[in-house]
Amino acid sequence: MSSEQPRTSNAATGSLKHDHAHDEHEHTHAHEGHGDGGHGHTHGLVDRSIVRSREGVKAVALSLLVLGLAAVGQLLVFVLTHSVALLADLIHNFGDALTAVPLGIAFFLRSVRGEKLAGLAVVLAIFISACVALYETILRFIHPHALTHLWVLAAAGVIGFVGNELAAQIRLRAGRRLGSAAMTADGNHARVDGFVSLGVVGSAIVVGLGAQIADPIIGLVITLAILKITWDSWNTVRAATIDLDYVEEH
């Protein structure tokens, strides 16, 4: 009887130890599961940065395509009309399209520094296009040129407006969703450019009424508008903070 009691006690103790070990085993698995959850959360952050990268590249590529098509259409019209107002807008639209290249590279590389530099590249490209447009405008003041194909010229202005507005909507939506100051600045820039393109339409109308001097004057106004966009874009990009994991939920 007494010999059975230690055995019973030992069996009970063994059972408790087994249960305790089993509990520890389950607890360990629970912690491992929690670790996996944490690890999964880490992967979630990486995935969000990848999502941001892909959406940024997609928005840049699409807006580049739209602006490129608009610029090519305007180039064909310029060959026919030789309008300096159209040339100023055309140069800017080509520059606008090229700013998508460093911005797309920055999103592809998922680099904070790269995106910041891309934003500054956008500002620099806008400023250079303003300088070139100003130079061409001054030349046209010195050497006036009669405009022809006014209806075609007006159509080119409409092409510029539609192309820039579509690109602006693409970039602004992506800028808000991805928290990208560079994308937002480029979107605002494209939207204002759309209205600047309407200046080309105004040039065709006014010249059609007999005021040839209106073409370089409107070209000058467009140039000043580009410089204003340069300043606004610089302030936006300079003050921006970038979060590579930020993707706004729908």
DRENMAR-914148 format. One record per residue (C-alpha): x, y, z. Coordinates in steps of 0.001 Angstrom, whole numbers, plus 500000, padded with zeros to 6 digits. Example, Ala and Ser with C-alpha at 12.3 -4.5 7.8 and 13.67 -1.06 7.14 Angstrom:
residues 2
512300495500507800/513670498940507140/
This chain:
residues 250
500000500000500000/502770502383500979/504804501367497947/501903502205495665/501499505685497108/504916506952495912/504204505437492527/500865507186492418/502514510389493602/505264510023491023/502714509314488304/500748512373489261/503905514448489390/504932513084486001/501497513883484630/501722517433485949/505193517824484484/503950516442481193/500993518801481225/503239521707482190/505681520817479423/502774520499477011/501517523906478110/504996525347477657/505131523718474235/501800525298473309/502914528602474813/506096528441472765/504061527764469650/501802530636470545/504799532929470811/506147531544467567/502787532209466004/502912535729467391/506413536027465988/505117534897462650/502385537461462917/504983540087463663/507087538754460848/504040538833458618/503485542428459685/507044543210458666/506419541623455309/503245543698455148/505306546876455467/507659545711452750/504687544806450585/503183548273451088/506430549859449936/506354547607446886/502727548544446232/503662552227446534/506590551708444169/504492549938441542/501646552442441700/504105555320441446/505833553841438411/502467553113436797/501214556680437334/504462558142436014/504469555924432933/500834556655432108/501215560420432519/504420560289430462/502559558556427656/499729561121427724/502070564130427745/504290562577425098/501361562095422735/500157565657423353/503646567066422742/504052565126419492/500695566425418287/501718569985419101/505096569523417406/503386568609414150/501250571748414398/504309573929415169/506026572707412002/503057574128410088/502470577372412037/505826578462413580/503938580026416522/506217581117419371/503325580847421815/502883577258420749/506649576696420871/506785577949424472/504000575563425412/505528572753423362/508949573075424992/507330573016428393/505250569950427549/508331568065426390/510124569121429590/507067568064431543/507215564623429978/510933564253430739/510429565041434443/508615561710434678/511893559825434083/513745560583437376/510464560393439278/509760556933437851/513303555772438689/512906557013442270/509676555066442728/511197551973441128/514179552055443516/511953552907446545/514443555553447622/513589558527449858/516653560374448676/515900559458445074/512327560735445323/513527563969446911/516106564433444157/513465563592441550/511282566365442939/514181568797442638/514797567532439082/511170568359438285/511695571914439511/514951572254437527/513314570962434338/510470573453434691/512942576309435194/515035575306432158/511918575140429985/511008578660431165/514448579957430169/514253578378426697/510721579680426161/511814583187427217/514721583096424750/512421582085421867/509910584766422832/512585587477422783/513739586307419356/510189586563418067/509906590124419368/513097590984417476/512192589024414340/508374588954414001/506809586143412013/503292586098410594/501206583186411814/499336580879409494/496966577940409946/495250579641412879/492559577019413277/495205574300413434/497107576390415987/493983576669418149/493523572907417901/497085572449419156/496271574544422212/493286572327422914/495530569250422524/497913570717425096/495090571497427517/493521568032427308/496875566239427555/498021568257430565/494705567935432384/494673564156431953/498281563937433161/497448566221436099/494572564005437220/496762560898437031/499600562493439019/497455564267441598/495496561114442416/498729559144442739/500381561926444755/497548561952447292/497316558182447500/501072557667447850/501851560748449940/504370561954447357/505123565685447294/507140565271444088/504214563601442317/501750566168443675/503956569083442623/504245567626439138/500484567127439031/499749570725440017/502338571810437488/500605569820434733/497182571191435678/498333574800435449/500117573932432194/496766572882430800/495397576350431292/498617577814429920/497957575789426770/494698577666426431/496879580754425966/497882579282422620/494211579218421676/493971582872422732/496997583680420571/495359582132417506/492137584046418140/493786587435418715/496158587077415765/493184586063413639/491633589427414560/494696591197413151/497027591677416168/500189589813415118/502120591184418118/499843589149420391/501736585925419662/505064586834421341/503188588707424100/501199585594424958/504444583604424722/505912585942427345/502889585504429594/503236581739429319/506905582030430247/506052584053433367/503425581458434295/506063578724434003/508362580676436333/505516580962438861/504980577202438653/508719576729439224/508584578730442462/505471576954443777/506899573531442951/510177574392444669/508366575327447882/506283572134447801/509222569788447234/511548571563449671/509127571209452593/508078567625451845/508522564549454039/508466561112452390/507147557834453851/507930554903451558/505354552698453307/502483555181452942/499653554040450719/496264555598451348/493471553076451668/490624553312449162/
